[in-house]
Amino acid sequence: MGETGFSNGSRYLPIADHGLIGDLRTVALVGADGTIDWYCCPRFDSPSVFGSILDAGRGGSFALSPCVPAKAKQFYFPDTNVLITRFSAPDGVGEVQDFMPVREERCEIDRHRLIRRVVCVRGSLPFRARMAPRFGYGTEAHRLTRHGGHALFQAPSLALSLTTTAPFEIDGPDVVSEFKLHEGETAVFALDRLDEHVDMRGCPLEEAEEQFRATVGFWRRWIAGSRYRGRWREMVQRSALTLKLLTYEPTGGIVAAPTTSLPEQLGGRRNWDYRYVWIRDAAFCVYALLRLGFTEEAEAFMDFLSEHVGLHGADPTGPLQIMYGIDGRRDLPEYELTHLEGYDGSAPVRVGNAAVGQLQLDIYGALIDSIYLYDKWGRPISSDRWDEVCTLVDWVCDHWDQPDEGIWETRGGRRNFVYSRLMCWVAIERAMRMAIHRGLPSNLPHWREARDALYRQIMRRGWSPSLRAFVQQLDGDLLDASVLMMPLAKFVSPTDPKWLSTLDALGSGLVSDSLVYRYDTRLSPDGLAGQEGTFSICSFWYVEALTRAGRLDEARLAFEKMLTYANHLGLYAEEIGHTGEQLGNFPQAFTHLSLISAAFSLDHALG
């Protein structure tokens, strides 16, 4: 449980001062002040209904908090994704319990209910609520009508109903409610999406209690399947629960993050839409889920890859796409919402992602490594899927020696990135392992020739004699944290002298008190203005690299320090700023995946 400090004089809470709830279709961010300031309905990538995190004036929100000064703390109901915001005032203590029921049965699968239950646990406390939706990222006007105990919000693209056990009034486009609760009393607000299949329905206290118990039960049953019993159980379990929240259950895809355009630098332009499924995440997802024992989720993600990611009849004349929509769609046009000011004035706000058209050769390694891991620890792949793997590997063998935009999706032109070559090597090497282990038909001589050529090129041209380190680009002399994957991908021994020298160079050049920068943006132009914080996934990669090198004291200290940068709920954004603040989209799947991997490795090494 963590106390937050959101009185920063800004109209915007710090990014870290949020919790996450969801129903495996979409999520909501709940601020430590009791305000829902991000909610897209009915899917992760739908236009926002509450988007005040991107524009405090125009974005829309659902505020719910005491009318009197109160201290706030947030915590999750143990082993669940039910979020509790507790307010303490001189005359009483109250809680706002936020959750989204997960529809396990098929009936009303499209309801998408969000419940806010207010409970007075001590004394008495007055509350105020304002439900102020702004549909279509704040561009669609809506009509608000009252139907008995319901308020009906109707916009061209979406209809929502609000039902509450508290008195309420209509105030222009919004619903407002003021009420006072005494010890033991409860009020309920329930927000439902309506369509031709879902009618308006009340949510009396008894039904809210029943759905609260059912939601708690769902999450506890799910997390009970985790096999992790190590030293950092609480953080690993929270990371697993967060990854589950980022899963779009109808397809099995996992979004990189549930938000768009939260800035990597306040006032900067490094603002991106992460509400899509990246192929790069594939191996990390499958690895983490299988290690934790969640084989169904790993299988669902593999099904997503098989159905949507070009494995069926992949075109040997062209590369795979690097990301897909949560429903598998390929078209993700990027545009700016110029009417929104951006988080704390950090424009632009972007929807879509133009990086979808980039060439990023490392995705082949991530994809085939995920198939290899699933074949090894999950279920043996089918003969049809093996044929698809062969097609992909043959393409990699013929096209690996070309520049690309790389793992960091730079917008400054294609380069010969060492990490891209490394992951092409992984693609071929993992396919060879499967072919040899299972006796599968393959063009092993051709694959071996390409694999060995990649290895030699990386060792000769990816190594800088002056820096005594593996570097960002062939024949270059700039450091890049992506090479931390070399021992993790089994390209080089974690105790190889060249690697140990690289680890030292990274430690002195890109590491700041255990936090790791991707690269030096001043020395490595990436086509983007501005600076950025340290990348949390790189910090966890650093922990794992130290672990595998046998530097366990350093690894454990770096890991423990990283844990202190989590927010009060154990959640991480993409980056950490110069004064320890969280930056970028929040929470980020990649960060939580790498935390799980680092915890497993360090636990195992410590014995």
C-alpha positions in Angstrom: 0.0 0.0 0.0 1.4 3.4 -0.9 0.7 7.0 0.0 0.9 9.3 -3.0 1.9 12.9 -3.3 -0.3 14.4 -6.0 -0.4 18.0 -4.8 2.2 19.2 -7.3 0.5 22.4 -8.3 -0.2 21.0 -11.8 -3.6 20.1 -13.2 -2.1 16.7 -14.0 -1.2 14.0 -11.6 2.2 12.4 -12.0 2.0 9.5 -14.4 3.0 7.2 -11.5 0.1 8.3 -9.3 -2.3 5.9 -11.1 -3.7 2.4 -10.7 -5.0 0.1 -13.4 -8.3 -1.8 -13.6 -9.7 -3.8 -16.5 -11.8 -6.5 -17.9 -9.5 -8.2 -20.5 -11.0 -6.0 -23.2 -10.0 -2.5 -22.0 -8.7 -0.7 -19.0 -9.1 2.4 -16.9 -6.5 4.5 -15.1 -7.6 5.6 -11.7 -5.7 8.5 -10.2 -4.7 8.6 -6.5 -7.1 11.5 -6.2 -10.0 9.2 -7.1 -10.4 10.4 -10.7 -10.6 8.1 -13.7 -8.7 10.1 -16.3 -8.2 7.4 -19.0 -10.8 5.0 -20.2 -11.3 3.8 -23.8 -14.5 1.8 -24.5 -15.1 -0.9 -25.5 -11.5 -1.8 -26.5 -8.0 -0.7 -25.7 -7.7 1.1 -29.0 -11.1 2.7 -29.0 -11.4 6.5 -28.7 -11.2 7.7 -25.2 -14.3 8.5 -23.1 -12.3 9.8 -20.2 -9.1 11.3 -21.5 -8.2 14.1 -19.1 -4.7 12.6 -18.6 -4.1 14.0 -22.2 -6.0 17.2 -21.7 -7.3 18.3 -18.3 -9.8 20.6 -19.9 -11.2 18.8 -22.9 -10.5 15.1 -22.2 -13.3 14.1 -19.8 -13.1 12.3 -16.5 -15.0 10.6 -13.7 -14.0 12.3 -10.4 -15.0 10.8 -7.1 -13.5 11.9 -3.8 -14.4 13.4 -0.4 -15.6 17.0 -0.3 -13.2 17.8 2.5 -9.4 17.7 2.6 -8.2 14.1 2.9 -5.0 12.1 2.6 -5.1 9.4 0.0 -3.6 5.9 -0.3 -4.0 3.4 -3.0 -3.6 -0.4 -2.9 -4.8 -3.5 -4.6 -7.1 -5.9 -2.9 -4.6 -8.7 -2.2 -3.9 -10.9 -5.3 -6.4 -9.1 -7.5 -6.8 -6.2 -9.9 -9.4 -4.6 -7.7 -8.1 -1.2 -6.8 -8.9 0.6 -3.5 -8.3 4.3 -3.0 -8.6 5.1 0.7 -9.2 8.6 1.9 -8.5 9.7 5.5 -10.0 12.9 6.9 -10.4 14.2 10.5 -14.0 13.0 10.7 -13.8 9.7 8.9 -12.2 7.2 6.6 -13.7 6.1 3.3 -12.7 3.9 0.4 -13.5 3.9 -3.3 -13.3 0.4 -4.7 -12.8 0.3 -8.4 -13.1 -2.8 -10.6 -14.4 -4.1 -13.9 -16.2 -7.5 -13.7 -14.6 -10.0 -16.0 -17.3 -11.8 -18.1 -16.4 -15.5 -18.0 -19.8 -16.5 -19.3 -21.0 -15.6 -22.8 -24.1 -13.8 -21.7 -23.7 -10.0 -21.7 -20.1 -10.4 -22.9 -20.4 -6.9 -24.4 -21.6 -5.1 -21.3 -18.3 -3.6 -20.2 -19.3 -2.6 -16.8 -17.1 -0.3 -14.6 -18.1 -0.3 -10.9 -17.1 2.3 -8.3 -18.2 1.3 -4.8 -17.8 3.9 -2.1 -17.6 2.6 1.5 -17.3 4.6 4.7 -15.2 2.5 7.1 -14.9 4.9 10.0 -16.8 8.0 11.2 -18.6 9.9 8.4 -17.4 11.5 5.2 -19.1 13.7 2.5 -18.3 12.8 -1.1 -18.7 14.5 -4.4 -18.8 12.8 -7.9 -18.7 14.3 -11.4 -19.2 12.0 -14.4 -18.0 14.1 -17.3 -17.4 11.9 -20.4 -16.0 13.4 -23.6 -16.5 10.9 -26.4 -14.3 10.4 -29.4 -11.1 11.8 -27.8 -13.2 14.9 -26.8 -14.5 15.6 -30.4 -18.1 14.1 -30.2 -20.9 16.0 -28.5 -23.4 13.8 -26.6 -26.9 14.0 -25.4 -27.7 13.4 -21.7 -31.1 12.3 -20.5 -32.4 10.9 -17.3 -34.4 7.7 -17.0 -35.4 7.2 -13.4 -32.3 6.1 -11.6 -30.2 6.1 -14.8 -28.4 8.8 -16.7 -28.0 8.0 -20.4 -25.1 9.5 -22.4 -25.6 9.1 -26.1 -22.9 10.1 -28.6 -22.7 9.2 -32.3 -20.2 6.4 -31.7 -21.1 5.1 -28.2 -23.8 5.0 -25.5 -23.2 4.7 -21.8 -25.5 4.5 -18.9 -24.7 5.5 -15.3 -26.7 4.1 -12.5 -26.1 5.0 -8.8 -27.6 4.4 -5.4 -26.7 8.0 -4.5 -28.8 11.1 -5.5 -27.6 12.8 -8.6 -28.3 15.8 -10.8 -27.7 16.7 -14.4 -25.3 19.6 -14.9 -25.1 20.5 -18.5 -23.3 17.6 -20.2 -22.3 16.0 -16.9 -23.8 14.2 -14.0 -23.0 15.4 -10.5 -23.7 13.8 -7.1 -23.1 14.9 -3.5 -23.8 12.6 -0.6 -22.6 11.8 2.9 -21.9 8.3 4.2 -21.7 7.2 7.8 -19.7 4.2 9.1 -20.8 1.0 7.4 -22.8 2.7 4.6 -22.1 2.2 0.9 -22.9 3.9 -2.4 -22.5 2.4 -5.8 -21.8 4.0 -9.2 -22.0 1.6 -12.2 -21.1 2.6 -15.8 -22.4 0.4 -18.6 -21.8 0.4 -22.3 -25.1 0.0 -24.2 -25.8 -1.4 -27.6 -28.5 -3.5 -29.3 -27.5 -6.5 -27.2 -27.0 -4.8 -23.8 -29.9 -2.9 -22.1 -29.8 -0.5 -19.2 -29.7 -2.3 -15.9 -29.4 -1.1 -12.4 -26.7 -2.1 -9.9 -28.2 -2.3 -6.4 -25.9 -2.7 -3.4 -26.4 -6.5 -3.4 -25.4 -6.9 -7.0 -22.3 -4.7 -6.6 -21.3 -6.9 -3.6 -21.9 -10.0 -5.7 -19.8 -8.7 -8.6 -17.1 -7.5 -6.2 -16.8 -11.1 -4.8 -16.9 -12.6 -8.3 -14.2 -10.3 -9.6 -11.9 -10.9 -6.6 -12.5 -14.7 -7.1 -11.6 -14.5 -10.7 -8.3 -12.8 -10.1 -7.3 -15.0 -7.2 -8.1 -18.2 -9.1 -6.0 -16.9 -12.0 -2.9 -15.8 -10.0 -3.0 -19.0 -8.0 -1.7 -20.7 -11.2 1.6 -18.9 -10.9 4.6 -21.2 -10.2 6.8 -18.4 -8.9 7.8 -18.9 -5.3 11.0 -16.8 -5.2 12.2 -13.9 -3.1 10.3 -11.2 -5.0 6.9 -12.9 -5.1 4.8 -9.8 -4.5 6.4 -7.8 -7.4 6.4 -10.8 -9.8 2.8 -11.5 -9.0 1.9 -7.9 -9.6 3.7 -7.9 -12.9 1.8 -11.1 -13.9 -1.5 -9.5 -12.9 -0.6 -6.4 -14.9 0.3 -8.5 -18.0 -3.1 -10.2 -17.8 -4.8 -6.8 -17.7 -3.0 -5.9 -20.9 -4.3 -9.0 -22.7 -7.1 -8.6 -25.2 -8.8 -11.9 -24.5 -10.8 -12.3 -27.8 -7.6 -12.7 -29.7 -4.9 -13.3 -27.1 -2.9 -10.3 -28.2 -1.0 -8.3 -25.5 -0.8 -4.6 -25.9 2.6 -2.9 -25.3 0.8 -0.4 -23.0 -2.8 0.7 -22.6 -2.2 4.4 -23.2 -1.1 6.7 -26.0 1.2 9.8 -26.0 2.3 9.9 -22.4 5.6 11.7 -22.9 9.1 10.3 -22.7 10.2 13.9 -21.9 7.8 16.6 -20.5 7.3 19.1 -23.3 9.0 16.9 -25.8 7.7 15.2 -29.0 8.6 11.6 -28.1 4.9 10.6 -27.6 3.6 7.4 -29.2 0.5 5.2 -29.3 1.3 1.9 -27.7 -2.2 0.3 -27.8 -1.1 -2.4 -30.3 0.6 -5.8 -30.3 4.3 -5.8 -31.1 6.0 -8.9 -32.6 9.1 -8.0 -30.6 7.2 -8.7 -27.4 6.4 -12.2 -28.5 9.4 -14.1 -27.2 9.4 -12.2 -23.9 5.7 -12.8 -23.4 5.9 -16.5 -24.1 9.0 -16.9 -22.0 7.5 -15.1 -19.0 4.1 -16.7 -19.2 5.5 -20.2 -19.5 8.0 -19.7 -16.7 5.1 -18.6 -14.5 3.0 -21.5 -15.5 0.4 -19.7 -17.6 0.3 -22.0 -20.5 -3.2 -21.0 -21.7 -2.1 -17.4 -22.1 1.0 -18.4 -23.9 -1.0 -20.6 -26.2 -3.5 -17.8 -26.8 -0.7 -15.4 -27.7 0.8 -18.0 -30.1 -2.6 -18.4 -31.7 -2.7 -14.7 -32.3 0.7 -14.8 -33.9 -0.2 -17.8 -36.0 -3.5 -16.3 -37.2 -2.4 -12.7 -37.8 1.3 -12.3 -38.1 1.9 -13.7 -41.5 2.9 -17.2 -40.5 0.3 -18.6 -42.9 1.9 -18.3 -46.3 4.3 -15.6 -45.3 5.4 -13.7 -48.4 9.0 -14.6 -49.0 9.6 -11.4 -51.0 8.9 -9.1 -48.1 9.3 -8.7 -44.3 6.7 -9.2 -41.7 4.9 -6.3 -40.2 6.4 -5.2 -36.8 3.0 -4.6 -35.0 -0.6 -5.3 -35.4 -3.9 -4.1 -34.1 -5.4 -6.1 -31.2 -7.8 -7.7 -33.6 -5.0 -8.5 -36.0 -5.5 -5.6 -38.4 -2.5 -4.3 -40.3 -3.5 -0.8 -41.0 -2.5 1.6 -38.1 -2.3 5.1 -39.7 -0.7 7.7 -37.4 -2.3 11.1 -37.0 -2.3 13.9 -34.4 -5.1 15.0 -32.2 -4.3 18.7 -32.5 -7.2 19.8 -30.3 -5.7 18.1 -27.2 -2.8 19.8 -25.3 -1.1 16.6 -24.3 -0.1 15.4 -20.8 0.9 18.5 -18.9 1.2 20.4 -22.2 3.3 17.7 -23.9 2.0 17.7 -27.4 1.5 16.1 -29.8 -1.1 13.5 -29.0 -0.8 10.7 -31.5 -3.2 7.9 -32.5 -1.9 5.1 -34.6 1.8 4.4 -35.2 3.7 5.1 -38.3 6.5 2.7 -37.2 4.2 0.0 -38.5 5.8 0.5 -41.9 9.4 0.2 -40.7 11.8 -2.6 -41.5 12.9 -4.1 -38.2 14.8 -7.3 -38.8 15.1 -8.2 -35.1 11.4 -9.2 -35.1 12.2 -12.4 -36.9 14.4 -13.5 -34.0 11.8 -12.6 -31.5 9.0 -14.4 -33.4 11.0 -17.6 -34.0 12.4 -17.6 -30.5 8.9 -17.5 -29.2 8.0 -20.5 -31.3 11.1 -22.3 -30.2 10.2 -21.7 -26.5 6.6 -22.8 -27.0 7.7 -25.9 -28.8 10.1 -26.7 -25.9 8.0 -25.8 -22.9 4.5 -25.7 -24.2 3.2 -27.9 -27.0 5.2 -29.2 -30.0 4.4 -27.1 -33.0 2.5 -28.6 -35.9 3.9 -29.6 -39.3 2.1 -26.7 -40.9 3.7 -24.2 -38.5 7.1 -25.7 -39.1 6.7 -25.1 -42.8 5.9 -21.5 -42.1 9.0 -21.3 -39.8 11.1 -22.6 -42.7 9.7 -20.0 -45.1 10.6 -17.2 -42.6 14.1 -18.5 -41.9 14.8 -18.9 -45.6 13.8 -15.2 -46.0 16.1 -14.2 -43.1 19.0 -16.1 -44.6 18.6 -14.1 -47.9 17.9 -10.7 -46.4 19.7 -10.2 -43.1 22.6 -8.2 -44.5 20.8 -4.8 -44.9 20.2 -1.7 -42.8 16.9 -1.2 -40.9 15.3 1.0 -38.4 16.1 -1.3 -35.5 14.6 -2.2 -32.1 14.3 1.5 -31.0 12.3 2.4 -34.1 14.4 5.3 -35.0 13.1 7.9 -37.5 16.5 9.0 -38.7 17.0 6.6 -41.5 18.1 2.9 -41.7 21.3 1.8 -40.2 23.3 -1.5 -39.8 22.3 -2.1 -36.2 24.1 -4.8 -34.3 21.0 -5.8 -32.4 19.1 -6.5 -35.7 22.0 -8.8 -36.8 22.0 -10.5 -33.4 18.3 -11.3 -33.6 18.6 -12.6 -37.2 21.2 -15.0 -35.8 18.7 -16.0 -33.1 16.0 -16.7 -35.8 18.3 -19.1 -37.7 19.9 -20.7 -34.6 16.6 -21.4 -32.9 15.1 -22.9 -36.1 18.2 -25.1 -36.4 17.8 -26.3 -32.8 14.2 -27.3 -33.5 15.1 -29.1 -36.8 17.9 -31.1 -35.2 16.1 -31.9 -31.9 12.9 -33.1 -33.7 14.4 -34.4 -36.9 12.4 -31.9 -39.0 13.1 -31.3 -42.6 15.1 -28.2 -43.3 17.8 -26.6 -45.5 20.4 -26.9 -42.7 23.5 -26.3 -44.9 22.0 -23.0 -46.1 20.9 -22.0 -42.6 24.3 -22.9 -41.1 26.1 -20.8 -43.7 24.0 -17.7 -43.0 24.1 -18.2 -39.2 27.9 -18.5 -39.2 28.2 -15.4 -41.5 26.1 -13.4 -39.0 28.2 -14.5 -36.1 31.5 -13.6 -37.8 30.1 -10.2 -39.0 29.0 -9.3 -35.5 32.2 -10.4 -33.9 34.4 -8.5 -36.4 32.4 -5.4 -37.3 30.1 -5.1 -34.2 33.1 -5.0 -31.9 34.9 -1.7 -31.3 38.6 -2.2 -30.4 38.8 1.4 -29.1 35.9 1.0 -26.8 36.6 -2.7 -26.1 32.8 -3.3 -26.4 30.1 -4.5 -28.7 28.4 -1.3 -30.1 25.2 0.0 -31.6 26.1 -0.2 -35.3 28.5 -2.1 -37.5 31.9 -0.4 -37.7 30.7 2.2 -35.2 31.9 3.4 -31.8 28.6 4.2 -29.9 27.3 2.2 -27.0 23.7 0.8 -27.1 21.9 -1.1 -24.3 20.3 -3.5 -26.7 23.5 -5.5 -26.8 22.7 -6.5 -23.2 20.6 -9.2 -25.0 23.7 -10.9 -26.3 24.3 -13.3 -23.4 20.5 -13.6 -22.7 20.0 -14.8 -26.3 23.0 -17.2 -25.9 25.0 -15.5 -28.7 28.0 -15.1 -26.4 29.0 -16.7 -23.1 28.1 -14.4 -20.2 31.7 -14.8 -19.0 33.4 -14.3 -22.4 36.2 -11.7 -22.0 34.7 -9.6 -24.8 31.4 -9.6 -23.1 32.7 -8.8 -19.7 34.5 -5.9 -21.2 31.3 -4.8 -22.9 29.5 -5.0 -19.6 32.0 -2.7 -18.0 31.8 -0.3 -20.9 28.0 -0.2 -20.6 28.2 0.2 -16.9 30.5 3.3 -17.2 28.8 4.8 -20.3 25.1 4.2 -20.1 24.3 3.2 -16.5 23.4 5.8 -13.9 23.0 4.3 -10.4 21.7 1.0 -11.8 19.4 2.8 -14.3 20.2 2.3 -18.0 19.9 4.6 -20.9 19.2 3.1 -24.4 22.0 5.2 -26.0 23.3 8.7 -25.8 20.8 10.7 -27.9 23.3 13.5 -28.3 25.8 11.2 -30.1 23.3 8.9 -31.9 20.9 11.1 -33.8 17.6 9.1 -34.1 15.5 11.6 -36.1 13.8 13.0 -33.0 14.3 16.1 -31.0 14.7 16.1 -27.2 16.1 13.9 -24.5 14.7 10.9 -22.7 14.9 9.1 -19.4 16.4 5.7 -18.7 14.7 2.7 -20.2 13.4 0.3 -17.5 13.5 -2.8 -19.7 17.2 -2.1 -20.2 17.7 -1.8 -16.5 16.3 -5.2 -16.0 18.3 -6.6 -18.8 21.4 -5.2 -17.1 20.4 -7.0 -13.9 20.1 -10.3 -15.8 23.4 -9.7 -17.6 25.2 -9.1 -14.3 23.6 -12.2 -12.9 24.7 -14.4 -15.7 28.2 -13.0 -15.4 28.3 -14.1 -11.8 28.3 -10.6 -10.4 25.5 -11.4 -8.0 26.1 -8.7 -5.4 25.9 -6.0 -8.1 22.9 -7.7 -9.8 20.9 -7.9 -6.5 21.6 -4.3 -5.6 20.7 -3.1 -9.1 17.5 -5.2 -8.9 16.5 -3.9 -5.5 17.1 -0.4 -6.6 14.9 -0.9 -9.7 12.1 -2.1 -7.4 12.2 1.2 -5.5 11.4 3.0 -8.8 8.0 1.2 -9.2 5.0 3.3 -8.3 3.1 2.8 -5.0 1.3 -0.2 -6.6 4.3 -1.9 -8.1 3.6 -0.6 -11.7 6.2 0.8 -14.2 6.0 3.1 -17.1 8.4 2.8 -20.0 11.1 5.2 -18.6 12.4 6.8 -15.4 13.3 10.5 -15.5 16.2 12.3 -14.1 14.6 12.8 -10.7 13.0 9.4 -10.5 9.7 10.2 -12.0 8.0 7.7 -14.4 7.7 8.8 -18.0 6.2 7.3 -21.1 3.2 5.1 -21.6 1.9 3.4 -18.5 2.1 0.6 -17.4 4.4 -1.0 -20.0 4.2 -4.7 -20.7 7.9 -4.9 -21.7 9.1 -3.6 -18.4 7.0 -6.1 -16.4 8.1 -8.9 -18.7 11.8 -8.1 -18.1 11.2 -7.8 -14.4 9.8 -11.3 -14.3 12.8 -12.7 -16.3 15.3 -10.9 -14.1 13.7 -12.1 -10.9 13.7 -15.7 -12.2 17.4 -15.6 -13.2 18.6 -13.9 -10.0 16.6 -16.2 -7.8 18.1 -19.2 -9.5 21.6 -17.9 -9.3 21.3 -17.0 -5.6 20.0 -20.5 -4.8 
